[in-house]
């Protein structure tokens, strides 16, 4: 029987349970925790706290990609990562991901010990080339549309996203990046309507590619507030857990979260429901 895995440098993640990716934003303007971990010592302390809470991966971001963000230069982004990244690699035993869409930043991050590159623009050819020879894991996100959102019911978002994944997998294959190094993210909150975001969360099984890792990243996003009175970002944990649990039951292998402790508990319960919950109970 083939064992499906997500490979990231010298680390392997068998796709037999859900993995939790903890968010570490070293930015002044991220939508829910901007400025909190700009100081390298505070960032490292937060990474170690997430490790103690059960995170499997730390995802470090050097610039915000919130709606309406203004991109900083590669130099400024790397300046925010330069001290934090090696410290997290050295002082935790976790896989470390870097959230960047700049190939030059990705190359520096990989040289500094990163295991995964997480690109919200979907791994174009230049980024694929930067990653190809490194052995790193590649989180490939569907970036959505630029400009105005599509009209409601104007497209089948599940097919649009899956076709994008298929295209990126073929491009990766041409450059020698094996499928086990790819992890696909449908890009909830990026250029999609509320209804489309809901469909992507609820029907992960219709989007993910066979045998390849699938990540859901809905933590604290607008979709998690839409049916709960739009509470402040930091009060959207229950809705986030509901969204991620639905995605896990539909086939998500990883979840990217702000609240690690609670996400780990929810993931373990969802995993049990997927396995033991389907077995007959004796007696």
CORNOR-V814542 format. One record per residue. N is the residue number from 0. RES is the residue in three letters. SS is DSSP state (2 for helix, 1 for strand, 0 for the rest). OMEGA is omega in whole degrees, -180 to 180 (999 if undefined). D_CENTER is the distance of its C-alpha to the mean C-alpha in Angstrom with 2 decimals. Layout:
BEGIN
n=N res=RES ss=SS omega=OMEGA d_center=D_CENTER
n=N res=RES ss=SS omega=OMEGA d_center=D_CENTER
END
This chain:
BEGIN
n=0 res=UNK ss=0 omega=-179 d_center=27.68
n=1 res=UNK ss=0 omega=175 d_center=24.66
n=2 res=UNK ss=0 omega=178 d_center=21.92
n=3 res=UNK ss=0 omega=-178 d_center=18.47
n=4 res=UNK ss=1 omega=168 d_center=16.15
n=5 res=UNK ss=1 omega=-176 d_center=13.05
n=6 res=UNK ss=1 omega=-178 d_center=14.73
n=7 res=UNK ss=1 omega=-176 d_center=13.65
n=8 res=UNK ss=0 omega=179 d_center=16.88
n=9 res=UNK ss=0 omega=-179 d_center=19.22
n=10 res=UNK ss=1 omega=-179 d_center=16.79
n=11 res=UNK ss=1 omega=-180 d_center=16.40
n=12 res=UNK ss=1 omega=176 d_center=14.43
n=13 res=UNK ss=1 omega=-176 d_center=16.77
n=14 res=UNK ss=0 omega=-179 d_center=15.34
n=15 res=UNK ss=0 omega=176 d_center=17.80
n=16 res=UNK ss=0 omega=180 d_center=15.85
n=17 res=UNK ss=0 omega=178 d_center=12.57
n=18 res=UNK ss=1 omega=-177 d_center=10.54
n=19 res=UNK ss=1 omega=178 d_center=9.28
n=20 res=UNK ss=1 omega=-179 d_center=6.91
n=21 res=UNK ss=1 omega=-177 d_center=9.04
n=22 res=UNK ss=1 omega=175 d_center=8.79
n=23 res=UNK ss=1 omega=-179 d_center=11.81
n=24 res=UNK ss=1 omega=176 d_center=12.95
n=25 res=UNK ss=0 omega=-174 d_center=16.17
n=26 res=UNK ss=0 omega=175 d_center=17.20
n=27 res=UNK ss=0 omega=-167 d_center=20.18
n=28 res=UNK ss=0 omega=176 d_center=18.80
n=29 res=UNK ss=0 omega=-164 d_center=15.29
n=30 res=UNK ss=0 omega=-178 d_center=15.85
n=31 res=UNK ss=0 omega=-178 d_center=16.15
n=32 res=UNK ss=0 omega=-178 d_center=16.69
n=33 res=UNK ss=0 omega=177 d_center=17.98
n=34 res=UNK ss=0 omega=-173 d_center=20.53
n=35 res=UNK ss=0 omega=-174 d_center=20.12
n=36 res=UNK ss=0 omega=177 d_center=18.97
n=37 res=UNK ss=0 omega=179 d_center=20.57
n=38 res=UNK ss=0 omega=-177 d_center=23.13
n=39 res=UNK ss=2 omega=-180 d_center=22.13
n=40 res=UNK ss=2 omega=177 d_center=23.87
n=41 res=UNK ss=2 omega=179 d_center=22.11
n=42 res=UNK ss=2 omega=179 d_center=18.68
n=43 res=UNK ss=2 omega=179 d_center=19.74
n=44 res=UNK ss=2 omega=178 d_center=21.18
n=45 res=UNK ss=2 omega=178 d_center=18.00
n=46 res=UNK ss=2 omega=-180 d_center=16.12
n=47 res=UNK ss=2 omega=176 d_center=19.05
n=48 res=UNK ss=2 omega=179 d_center=19.10
n=49 res=UNK ss=2 omega=175 d_center=15.56
n=50 res=UNK ss=2 omega=180 d_center=16.71
n=51 res=UNK ss=2 omega=-180 d_center=19.82
n=52 res=UNK ss=0 omega=175 d_center=18.05
n=53 res=UNK ss=0 omega=178 d_center=16.40
n=54 res=UNK ss=0 omega=176 d_center=12.92
n=55 res=UNK ss=0 omega=-176 d_center=12.19
n=56 res=UNK ss=1 omega=171 d_center=9.88
n=57 res=UNK ss=1 omega=-180 d_center=10.11
n=58 res=UNK ss=1 omega=-175 d_center=7.82
n=59 res=UNK ss=1 omega=179 d_center=10.72
n=60 res=UNK ss=1 omega=-179 d_center=11.15
n=61 res=UNK ss=0 omega=171 d_center=14.70
n=62 res=UNK ss=0 omega=-178 d_center=14.90
n=63 res=UNK ss=0 omega=171 d_center=14.02
n=64 res=UNK ss=0 omega=178 d_center=12.70
n=65 res=UNK ss=0 omega=177 d_center=14.15
n=66 res=UNK ss=0 omega=179 d_center=16.60
n=67 res=UNK ss=0 omega=-178 d_center=19.59
n=68 res=UNK ss=0 omega=173 d_center=18.31
n=69 res=UNK ss=0 omega=-176 d_center=20.61
n=70 res=UNK ss=0 omega=171 d_center=19.22
n=71 res=UNK ss=0 omega=-178 d_center=20.63
n=72 res=UNK ss=0 omega=175 d_center=22.11
n=73 res=UNK ss=2 omega=-179 d_center=20.64
n=74 res=UNK ss=2 omega=180 d_center=23.30
n=75 res=UNK ss=2 omega=178 d_center=22.34
n=76 res=UNK ss=2 omega=180 d_center=18.63
n=77 res=UNK ss=2 omega=177 d_center=19.68
n=78 res=UNK ss=2 omega=178 d_center=22.27
n=79 res=UNK ss=2 omega=-176 d_center=19.77
n=80 res=UNK ss=2 omega=-165 d_center=17.88
n=81 res=UNK ss=2 omega=180 d_center=21.07
n=82 res=UNK ss=2 omega=-174 d_center=22.20
n=83 res=UNK ss=2 omega=-174 d_center=19.13
n=84 res=UNK ss=2 omega=-180 d_center=17.27
n=85 res=UNK ss=2 omega=180 d_center=20.34
n=86 res=UNK ss=2 omega=179 d_center=21.13
n=87 res=UNK ss=2 omega=177 d_center=17.88
n=88 res=UNK ss=2 omega=-175 d_center=18.27
n=89 res=UNK ss=2 omega=-168 d_center=21.90
n=90 res=UNK ss=2 omega=170 d_center=21.93
n=91 res=UNK ss=0 omega=177 d_center=19.18
n=92 res=UNK ss=0 omega=-173 d_center=19.00
n=93 res=UNK ss=0 omega=167 d_center=15.24
n=94 res=UNK ss=1 omega=-178 d_center=13.03
n=95 res=UNK ss=1 omega=179 d_center=11.93
n=96 res=UNK ss=1 omega=174 d_center=9.16
n=97 res=UNK ss=1 omega=-178 d_center=10.24
n=98 res=UNK ss=1 omega=-179 d_center=8.68
n=99 res=UNK ss=0 omega=173 d_center=11.68
n=100 res=UNK ss=0 omega=178 d_center=13.39
n=101 res=UNK ss=0 omega=179 d_center=16.65
n=102 res=UNK ss=2 omega=-179 d_center=17.79
n=103 res=UNK ss=2 omega=176 d_center=20.27
n=104 res=UNK ss=2 omega=177 d_center=17.84
n=105 res=UNK ss=2 omega=-180 d_center=15.72
n=106 res=UNK ss=2 omega=178 d_center=19.08
n=107 res=UNK ss=2 omega=180 d_center=20.07
n=108 res=UNK ss=2 omega=179 d_center=16.92
n=109 res=UNK ss=2 omega=178 d_center=17.39
n=110 res=UNK ss=2 omega=-180 d_center=21.05
n=111 res=UNK ss=0 omega=174 d_center=20.33
n=112 res=UNK ss=0 omega=178 d_center=18.55
n=113 res=UNK ss=0 omega=180 d_center=14.81
n=114 res=UNK ss=0 omega=-171 d_center=13.58
n=115 res=UNK ss=1 omega=169 d_center=10.38
n=116 res=UNK ss=1 omega=-178 d_center=9.93
n=117 res=UNK ss=1 omega=-172 d_center=6.86
n=118 res=UNK ss=1 omega=-178 d_center=9.05
n=119 res=UNK ss=0 omega=176 d_center=8.90
n=120 res=UNK ss=0 omega=168 d_center=12.39
n=121 res=UNK ss=0 omega=176 d_center=11.79
n=122 res=UNK ss=0 omega=170 d_center=13.46
n=123 res=UNK ss=0 omega=-174 d_center=17.07
n=124 res=UNK ss=2 omega=-178 d_center=19.93
n=125 res=UNK ss=2 omega=178 d_center=20.23
n=126 res=UNK ss=2 omega=177 d_center=16.71
n=127 res=UNK ss=2 omega=178 d_center=17.20
n=128 res=UNK ss=2 omega=179 d_center=20.50
n=129 res=UNK ss=2 omega=-177 d_center=19.17
n=130 res=UNK ss=2 omega=-166 d_center=16.91
n=131 res=UNK ss=2 omega=-174 d_center=19.43
n=132 res=UNK ss=0 omega=-172 d_center=21.77
n=133 res=UNK ss=0 omega=-174 d_center=19.58
n=134 res=UNK ss=0 omega=-176 d_center=18.25
n=135 res=UNK ss=0 omega=169 d_center=14.72
n=136 res=UNK ss=1 omega=-176 d_center=11.63
n=137 res=UNK ss=1 omega=174 d_center=10.10
n=138 res=UNK ss=1 omega=-173 d_center=6.69
n=139 res=UNK ss=1 omega=-177 d_center=8.65
n=140 res=UNK ss=1 omega=171 d_center=7.95
n=141 res=UNK ss=0 omega=-171 d_center=11.13
n=142 res=UNK ss=0 omega=-178 d_center=12.44
n=143 res=UNK ss=0 omega=-178 d_center=15.09
n=144 res=UNK ss=0 omega=169 d_center=18.65
n=145 res=UNK ss=0 omega=179 d_center=20.22
n=146 res=UNK ss=0 omega=-173 d_center=22.98
n=147 res=UNK ss=0 omega=175 d_center=23.99
n=148 res=UNK ss=0 omega=178 d_center=22.15
n=149 res=UNK ss=0 omega=176 d_center=23.76
n=150 res=UNK ss=0 omega=-180 d_center=26.48
n=151 res=UNK ss=0 omega=178 d_center=25.82
n=152 res=UNK ss=0 omega=-179 d_center=26.29
n=153 res=UNK ss=0 omega=-179 d_center=26.76
n=154 res=UNK ss=0 omega=174 d_center=24.32
n=155 res=UNK ss=0 omega=-174 d_center=22.60
n=156 res=UNK ss=2 omega=180 d_center=18.94
n=157 res=UNK ss=2 omega=-180 d_center=18.07
n=158 res=UNK ss=2 omega=179 d_center=20.17
n=159 res=UNK ss=2 omega=-178 d_center=19.05
n=160 res=UNK ss=2 omega=180 d_center=15.37
n=161 res=UNK ss=2 omega=178 d_center=16.53
n=162 res=UNK ss=2 omega=176 d_center=19.03
n=163 res=UNK ss=2 omega=178 d_center=16.58
n=164 res=UNK ss=2 omega=180 d_center=14.62
n=165 res=UNK ss=2 omega=178 d_center=18.11
n=166 res=UNK ss=2 omega=-179 d_center=19.14
n=167 res=UNK ss=2 omega=177 d_center=16.34
n=168 res=UNK ss=2 omega=178 d_center=17.04
n=169 res=UNK ss=2 omega=178 d_center=20.68
n=170 res=UNK ss=2 omega=178 d_center=20.23
n=171 res=UNK ss=2 omega=180 d_center=18.40
n=172 res=UNK ss=2 omega=179 d_center=21.22
n=173 res=UNK ss=2 omega=-180 d_center=23.83
n=174 res=UNK ss=0 omega=176 d_center=22.64
n=175 res=UNK ss=0 omega=176 d_center=22.59
n=176 res=UNK ss=0 omega=-173 d_center=18.88
n=177 res=UNK ss=0 omega=-178 d_center=19.02
n=178 res=UNK ss=2 omega=-178 d_center=16.93
n=179 res=UNK ss=2 omega=176 d_center=15.87
n=180 res=UNK ss=2 omega=-176 d_center=13.98
n=181 res=UNK ss=1 omega=173 d_center=11.76
n=182 res=UNK ss=1 omega=-173 d_center=8.57
n=183 res=UNK ss=1 omega=-179 d_center=8.36
n=184 res=UNK ss=1 omega=-176 d_center=6.34
n=185 res=UNK ss=0 omega=174 d_center=9.39
n=186 res=UNK ss=0 omega=176 d_center=8.75
n=187 res=UNK ss=0 omega=179 d_center=10.24
n=188 res=UNK ss=0 omega=-179 d_center=12.36
n=189 res=UNK ss=0 omega=174 d_center=12.81
n=190 res=UNK ss=0 omega=-178 d_center=16.41
n=191 res=UNK ss=0 omega=177 d_center=16.92
n=192 res=UNK ss=0 omega=177 d_center=19.54
n=193 res=UNK ss=2 omega=-178 d_center=19.24
n=194 res=UNK ss=2 omega=179 d_center=20.56
n=195 res=UNK ss=2 omega=177 d_center=18.12
n=196 res=UNK ss=2 omega=179 d_center=15.12
n=197 res=UNK ss=2 omega=-180 d_center=17.03
n=198 res=UNK ss=2 omega=-180 d_center=17.72
n=199 res=UNK ss=2 omega=177 d_center=14.21
n=200 res=UNK ss=2 omega=-173 d_center=13.43
n=201 res=UNK ss=2 omega=-174 d_center=16.86
n=202 res=UNK ss=0 omega=179 d_center=17.18
n=203 res=UNK ss=2 omega=-178 d_center=14.15
n=204 res=UNK ss=2 omega=-179 d_center=16.92
n=205 res=UNK ss=2 omega=-177 d_center=18.35
n=206 res=UNK ss=0 omega=-173 d_center=15.41
n=207 res=UNK ss=0 omega=178 d_center=13.94
n=208 res=UNK ss=0 omega=-176 d_center=15.96
n=209 res=UNK ss=0 omega=174 d_center=18.27
n=210 res=UNK ss=0 omega=-178 d_center=17.56
n=211 res=UNK ss=0 omega=-176 d_center=14.10
n=212 res=UNK ss=1 omega=-178 d_center=10.81
n=213 res=UNK ss=1 omega=-178 d_center=8.81
n=214 res=UNK ss=1 omega=173 d_center=5.47
n=215 res=UNK ss=1 omega=-176 d_center=6.28
n=216 res=UNK ss=0 omega=-180 d_center=5.32
n=217 res=UNK ss=0 omega=-170 d_center=9.04
n=218 res=UNK ss=0 omega=175 d_center=9.93
n=219 res=UNK ss=0 omega=-177 d_center=13.26
n=220 res=UNK ss=0 omega=-174 d_center=12.99
n=221 res=UNK ss=2 omega=-179 d_center=16.33
n=222 res=UNK ss=2 omega=-180 d_center=16.19
n=223 res=UNK ss=2 omega=176 d_center=16.22
n=224 res=UNK ss=2 omega=-170 d_center=19.30
n=225 res=UNK ss=0 omega=-175 d_center=21.12
n=226 res=UNK ss=0 omega=-175 d_center=23.06
n=227 res=UNK ss=0 omega=-180 d_center=23.61
n=228 res=UNK ss=0 omega=-180 d_center=25.64
n=229 res=UNK ss=0 omega=178 d_center=22.88
n=230 res=UNK ss=0 omega=175 d_center=22.97
n=231 res=UNK ss=0 omega=-174 d_center=21.71
n=232 res=UNK ss=2 omega=-174 d_center=17.97
n=233 res=UNK ss=2 omega=178 d_center=18.60
n=234 res=UNK ss=2 omega=-177 d_center=20.51
n=235 res=UNK ss=0 omega=-179 d_center=17.86
n=236 res=UNK ss=2 omega=-179 d_center=16.87
n=237 res=UNK ss=2 omega=179 d_center=18.97
n=238 res=UNK ss=2 omega=177 d_center=17.62
n=239 res=UNK ss=2 omega=180 d_center=13.96
n=240 res=UNK ss=2 omega=179 d_center=15.09
n=241 res=UNK ss=2 omega=-180 d_center=16.97
n=242 res=UNK ss=2 omega=-178 d_center=14.25
n=243 res=UNK ss=2 omega=177 d_center=11.87
n=244 res=UNK ss=2 omega=177 d_center=15.07
n=245 res=UNK ss=2 omega=-180 d_center=16.08
n=246 res=UNK ss=2 omega=179 d_center=12.96
n=247 res=UNK ss=2 omega=179 d_center=13.45
n=248 res=UNK ss=2 omega=177 d_center=17.09
n=249 res=UNK ss=0 omega=175 d_center=16.37
n=250 res=UNK ss=0 omega=178 d_center=14.59
n=251 res=UNK ss=0 omega=-179 d_center=10.86
n=252 res=UNK ss=0 omega=180 d_center=10.43
n=253 res=UNK ss=1 omega=171 d_center=7.34
n=254 res=UNK ss=1 omega=-180 d_center=6.45
n=255 res=UNK ss=1 omega=-165 d_center=4.75
n=256 res=UNK ss=1 omega=170 d_center=8.27
n=257 res=UNK ss=0 omega=-173 d_center=11.21
n=258 res=UNK ss=0 omega=-169 d_center=13.79
n=259 res=UNK ss=2 omega=-175 d_center=13.38
n=260 res=UNK ss=2 omega=-178 d_center=16.90
n=261 res=UNK ss=2 omega=180 d_center=16.96
n=262 res=UNK ss=2 omega=179 d_center=13.61
n=263 res=UNK ss=2 omega=178 d_center=15.03
n=264 res=UNK ss=2 omega=-179 d_center=18.26
n=265 res=UNK ss=2 omega=-180 d_center=16.93
n=266 res=UNK ss=2 omega=179 d_center=14.95
n=267 res=UNK ss=2 omega=178 d_center=18.20
n=268 res=UNK ss=2 omega=179 d_center=20.23
n=269 res=UNK ss=2 omega=177 d_center=18.20
n=270 res=UNK ss=2 omega=179 d_center=18.50
n=271 res=UNK ss=2 omega=178 d_center=22.20
n=272 res=UNK ss=2 omega=-179 d_center=22.64
n=273 res=UNK ss=2 omega=-174 d_center=21.27
n=274 res=UNK ss=0 omega=-176 d_center=23.68
n=275 res=UNK ss=2 omega=-179 d_center=26.65
n=276 res=UNK ss=2 omega=-180 d_center=26.61
n=277 res=UNK ss=2 omega=180 d_center=27.75
n=278 res=UNK ss=0 omega=178 d_center=30.52
n=279 res=UNK ss=0 omega=179 d_center=34.03
n=280 res=UNK ss=0 omega=178 d_center=35.31
n=281 res=UNK ss=0 omega=176 d_center=38.62
n=282 res=UNK ss=0 omega=999 d_center=41.44
END
